[in-house]
Amino acid sequence: MVTGYLFDSLYLRHFQHGHVEGPERLEAINNALDETGMRDRLVALTAEPISIERLARVHHTRHIERVQSVAEHGGGGLMGMGDETYVAPRSYDAALLAAGAVVTGVDAVLRGELKNAFALVRPPGHHAFADHGEGFCLFNNIAIAAATACAEFEIDRVMIVDFDVHHGNGTNAIFYHDPNVLYCSTHQWGIYPGTGNWDELGEGAGVGYSVNVPLLPGWGDEAMRWIFNDLLVPIARRFQPQLILVSAGYDPSWTDRLGSMLMTTQGFFNLTRTLVQLSDELCGGKLVMTLEGGYGLNGLAYGVIASFAAMLGDESVADPVGPARYAEKPFDEKYLDQLRALHGLPSK
């Protein structure tokens, strides 16, 4: 398998002192890539900034101009004083390049130059709406990539899988009426942004193309295995995607500061391997991942390494982070049956 990755030092220039979403996240991943020898097994791709034309397929002009203006005036909160979604002087440039990197990965995969790819970018994107950014996100990288694939590669069916601990409310909203994009999210319930309930199924032509799976704190590897194997996989087979995109957040890790899930490095490996196998079965292996959250640096870094190992077809992965500190809570299989019924699948 030929697996590509995208990184640029410009992403480190998006920075606000003391903020939890900082450049140390990518620095930790880069250190792990070198320490494990993983970088030598990957193909490095060079991205170009996203064009305004591509960006405008998803985002309103006023929002794009707002991000640019705040950056050009020295930075600050995107929506005003005290907004945790910050813009630094180079954030606009970094955000254009982040979106461009995901599109570059999609382009290479759809042209058959790579089997799959992972864009190691920031700022993240899945909380960005068409008309505003929030939740540390400026532009919605994965939504832009999906829109580009549909517009420029005659793709009719894109599946987006989002396993960040937070619901990708921006991505879900952008495609909530769109039957060409199947959005599937697993996320911890009861934390930001408070959306993504199980009955948020889409609207209009998009009904049935939003699959939201809120999870309880303490549900870790076992819960994700059940949900992916017995809910998302059969839904994907029914949809028959031509491309699978992944919003890869590693904040479900037991090491994370912002979530209370208990996933391990092995859990991220298993989850990614399921997605790789699904892409092999349904769309010729066409799989592109992009980085979202993850704020426990070891859990983040080695979770990413685990995903790369799965993308390369490895049979296992080392877990230098160790097992979860606490035993995960047993998964409620009755909940799975309810979700399957909601989405038109027979009971297990």
C-alpha positions in Angstrom: 0.0 0.0 0.0 1.2 3.5 -0.8 0.2 5.9 1.9 0.8 9.6 1.7 0.9 12.3 4.4 0.8 16.1 4.3 2.4 18.5 6.7 3.8 22.1 6.5 5.5 24.2 9.1 3.1 27.0 8.4 0.5 25.2 10.5 2.7 25.9 13.5 2.3 29.6 12.9 -1.4 29.4 13.9 -0.7 30.0 17.6 -2.1 31.7 20.7 -0.2 31.5 23.9 -1.7 29.1 26.4 -4.4 27.8 24.1 -5.2 24.1 24.2 -5.2 23.9 20.4 -1.6 24.8 19.8 1.4 23.8 17.6 2.7 21.3 20.1 0.0 19.0 18.9 1.7 18.6 15.5 5.1 18.7 17.0 4.2 15.7 19.1 3.0 13.8 16.0 6.1 14.7 14.1 8.3 13.5 16.9 6.4 10.2 17.0 6.7 9.8 13.2 10.5 10.0 13.6 10.9 8.0 16.8 8.9 5.1 15.4 10.4 5.2 11.9 6.9 5.7 10.4 7.9 8.7 8.3 10.2 6.6 6.2 7.3 4.4 5.2 5.2 7.3 3.9 5.1 9.4 0.8 5.3 13.2 1.6 3.0 15.3 -0.5 3.2 19.1 -0.9 0.0 21.1 -0.7 -1.0 24.4 -2.3 -3.4 26.8 -0.5 -7.0 26.2 -1.4 -8.3 28.5 -4.1 -11.0 31.0 -3.2 -13.2 29.4 -5.8 -13.0 26.0 -4.0 -13.3 27.6 -0.6 -16.5 29.4 -1.7 -18.2 26.2 -2.6 -18.6 25.7 1.2 -18.1 29.1 2.9 -19.8 32.4 2.5 -17.6 35.2 1.1 -18.3 37.3 4.2 -16.9 34.6 6.5 -13.8 34.2 4.3 -13.2 37.9 4.4 -13.7 38.1 8.1 -11.0 35.5 8.8 -8.6 37.3 6.4 -9.3 40.7 8.0 -8.8 39.6 11.6 -5.5 38.0 10.6 -4.3 41.1 8.7 -5.1 43.3 11.7 -2.9 41.3 14.0 -5.3 38.6 15.1 -7.8 38.1 17.9 -11.0 36.2 18.6 -12.8 35.3 15.4 -16.1 36.6 16.7 -14.8 39.2 19.0 -12.9 39.7 22.3 -12.6 36.5 24.4 -13.7 34.1 21.6 -11.7 30.9 22.1 -11.6 30.4 18.3 -8.6 32.6 17.7 -7.0 34.1 14.6 -3.3 34.8 14.7 -1.5 36.9 12.1 -0.7 33.8 9.9 -3.9 31.9 10.7 -5.6 32.8 7.4 -2.7 31.5 5.4 -2.4 28.4 7.6 -6.2 27.7 7.2 -6.0 28.1 3.4 -3.1 25.6 3.3 -4.9 23.2 5.7 -7.9 23.0 3.4 -5.7 22.8 0.4 -3.8 19.8 2.0 -6.9 17.8 2.4 -7.9 18.5 -1.2 -4.4 17.6 -2.4 -4.7 14.3 -0.6 -8.1 13.6 -2.2 -6.8 14.6 -5.6 -3.8 12.2 -5.3 -6.0 9.3 -4.1 -8.7 9.8 -6.7 -6.1 10.0 -9.5 -4.6 6.7 -8.3 -1.3 8.2 -7.3 -1.7 6.9 -3.7 -3.8 4.3 -2.0 -4.7 6.6 0.9 -3.5 9.7 2.6 -3.6 11.6 5.9 -3.5 15.4 6.2 -1.7 16.4 9.4 -3.1 20.0 9.5 -4.3 22.7 11.8 -6.4 24.7 12.4 -8.9 21.8 12.5 -12.2 22.2 10.6 -15.2 20.1 11.6 -16.9 22.8 13.8 -16.7 25.5 11.0 -20.1 26.3 9.4 -20.7 27.8 6.0 -21.0 31.3 7.6 -18.8 31.2 10.7 -16.1 29.4 12.5 -16.2 28.1 16.0 -14.7 25.4 18.3 -11.1 26.2 17.3 -12.1 25.8 13.6 -11.9 28.5 10.8 -12.6 26.7 7.6 -14.2 23.3 7.2 -11.4 21.3 5.7 -13.2 18.0 5.2 -16.4 19.7 3.8 -14.3 21.6 1.3 -12.6 18.3 0.2 -16.0 16.5 -0.2 -17.4 19.4 -2.2 -14.3 19.5 -4.4 -14.5 15.7 -5.0 -18.2 16.0 -6.1 -17.7 19.1 -8.3 -14.4 18.2 -10.0 -14.2 14.4 -10.0 -17.8 13.4 -10.8 -18.1 11.8 -7.4 -21.8 11.2 -6.5 -21.4 9.5 -3.1 -19.0 10.6 -0.3 -19.0 9.1 3.1 -17.6 11.2 6.0 -16.7 9.4 9.2 -16.0 11.6 12.2 -14.6 9.9 15.3 -13.6 13.1 17.2 -14.9 13.2 20.8 -16.9 16.3 19.8 -19.8 16.3 17.3 -18.7 17.8 14.0 -21.6 20.3 14.0 -20.3 22.4 11.1 -19.8 19.4 8.8 -23.2 18.0 9.7 -25.0 21.3 9.1 -23.3 21.9 5.7 -24.5 18.5 4.4 -27.7 18.2 6.4 -29.9 18.4 3.2 -27.5 16.6 0.9 -28.1 13.0 -0.1 -24.7 12.8 -1.9 -22.8 13.0 1.4 -23.3 10.4 4.2 -22.1 12.0 7.5 -21.5 9.5 10.3 -20.3 10.8 13.7 -19.5 9.1 17.0 -19.1 11.6 19.9 -19.3 12.0 23.6 -22.7 13.2 24.7 -23.1 16.1 27.2 -20.1 18.2 26.1 -19.5 20.9 23.4 -21.2 21.5 21.1 -24.3 19.8 22.5 -25.6 18.7 19.1 -25.6 15.3 17.3 -28.4 13.6 19.0 -29.4 10.2 17.6 -32.6 11.6 16.0 -30.7 14.2 13.9 -31.1 12.3 10.7 -31.0 15.1 8.1 -33.7 17.1 6.4 -35.4 17.2 3.1 -33.5 15.2 0.5 -30.9 14.6 3.2 -33.1 12.6 5.5 -31.3 9.4 6.4 -27.9 10.7 5.4 -26.9 11.9 8.9 -25.9 9.2 11.3 -25.2 10.6 14.8 -24.1 8.3 17.6 -23.8 10.0 21.0 -21.8 8.0 23.4 -21.6 7.9 27.2 -18.4 8.9 29.1 -16.3 5.8 29.7 -17.3 4.0 26.5 -14.1 3.2 24.8 -12.6 0.6 22.4 -15.5 -1.9 22.9 -18.2 0.6 22.2 -16.5 1.9 19.1 -16.0 -1.6 17.8 -19.7 -2.4 18.2 -20.8 0.9 16.6 -18.4 0.7 13.6 -18.9 -3.1 12.9 -22.6 -3.4 13.5 -24.0 0.1 12.5 -21.7 2.2 10.4 -20.3 -0.7 8.2 -23.8 -1.9 7.1 -25.0 1.7 6.5 -21.9 2.3 4.4 -22.6 -0.9 2.4 -26.1 0.3 1.7 -24.8 3.8 0.6 -21.9 2.4 -1.6 -19.5 5.4 -1.3 -17.0 6.2 -4.0 -14.7 8.0 -1.5 -14.4 7.8 2.3 -13.2 10.9 4.2 -12.4 10.8 7.9 -12.4 13.6 10.4 -9.8 12.0 12.7 -10.0 13.3 16.2 -7.9 11.6 18.9 -9.6 13.3 21.8 -11.5 10.0 22.5 -8.2 8.8 24.0 -8.1 8.1 27.7 -5.2 10.6 27.9 -7.2 13.5 26.7 -8.0 16.7 28.6 -11.3 17.6 26.9 -13.1 14.3 26.8 -13.9 11.3 29.0 -13.8 8.4 26.5 -11.3 5.7 27.2 -10.0 4.7 23.8 -6.5 3.2 23.6 -3.8 3.3 20.8 -4.9 -0.2 19.9 -8.5 1.0 19.7 -7.5 3.7 17.2 -5.7 1.0 15.2 -8.7 -1.2 15.1 -11.0 1.6 14.2 -8.8 2.8 11.3 -8.3 -0.8 10.1 -12.1 -1.2 9.9 -12.3 1.9 7.7 -9.4 0.8 5.5 -11.1 -2.6 5.0 -14.4 -0.9 4.2 -12.7 1.4 1.7 -11.1 -1.6 0.1 -14.4 -3.3 -0.2 -16.5 -0.4 -1.4 -14.4 2.1 -3.2 -11.0 0.7 -4.3 -9.3 1.8 -1.1 -10.0 5.5 -1.6 -9.6 6.8 1.9 -8.4 10.3 3.1 -8.1 11.3 6.7 -7.6 14.7 8.2 -6.6 15.7 11.7 -9.2 17.3 14.0 -8.9 17.3 17.8 -6.7 15.5 20.3 -5.2 17.3 23.3 -3.4 14.6 25.3 -0.2 14.7 23.4 0.9 11.1 23.8 -2.5 9.7 23.1 -2.7 12.0 20.0 0.7 11.2 18.6 0.5 7.5 19.0 -3.1 7.4 17.9 -2.0 8.9 14.6 0.8 6.4 14.4 -1.7 3.6 14.9 -3.9 5.0 12.1 -0.9 5.1 9.7 0.0 1.5 10.6 -3.6 0.5 9.7 -3.5 2.5 6.5 -0.3 0.7 5.5 -1.8 -2.7 6.2 0.1 -3.7 9.3 -1.3 -6.5 11.4 -0.6 -4.8 14.8 0.8 -1.7 16.4 2.8 -1.0 19.5 1.1 0.9 22.3 3.8 2.9 24.1 1.0 4.9 25.9 -0.2 1.9 27.7 -3.8 0.8 28.6 -6.5 3.2 29.8 -6.2 4.3 33.4 -9.7 3.2 34.2 -11.8 0.3 33.1 -14.2 1.3 30.3 -17.9 1.0 31.0 -19.7 -1.9 29.3 -21.4 -1.0 26.1 -25.2 -1.2 26.1 -26.1 -3.5 23.2 -29.8 -2.5 23.5 -28.7 1.0 22.5 -27.2 -0.5 19.3 -30.4 -2.3 18.5 -32.3 1.0 18.8 -29.8 2.7 16.5 -30.0 -0.1 13.9 -33.8 0.1 13.9 -33.7 3.9 13.6 -31.6 3.5 10.4 -33.6 0.7 8.9 -31.3 -2.2 9.8 -32.6 -5.4 11.3 -32.0 -6.1 15.0 -28.9 -8.0 16.0 
